[in-house]
């Protein structure tokens, strides 16, 4: 199990609030701050622990989920060239 040194910038990953994105640093990797997706159903105990702690507000308020923008559809002019 990895040992969490710090976690910052929690934000809900989805509207269902089943996953949280964070930036984390583990004691095992002291020179790296990395993105981490924490869930309550993670197969690793440290993932579940980080999710529960983040949800409880230990790393600050979890920012709301923001849906990605809808893809832009190409516009057609209605005319075709032969």
C-alpha positions, 0 to 999 in steps of 0.5 A: 500500500502506498503512503500518501504524503499530500493531496490537493485540488480534489474535483468530482470526476463525474456527476454521480460523485463516485470518483474524485480527481486529485493531485497526490504525492506519495512517500514512495515517490517524494519528487513526484506530484501526480494525478490520481483518480480515487474511487470507493471501489478501487482494488487498492486500499490506498485508493479507497482511503484517499477517496474517503478522506477526500470526500470527507473534506480532508484535502479541501472542498471537492470542487463540483463536476464540470461536464465536458463541452459538447463536440462541435458538429461540422456544418454543411452548406447544403450545396454539393459540387460535382 
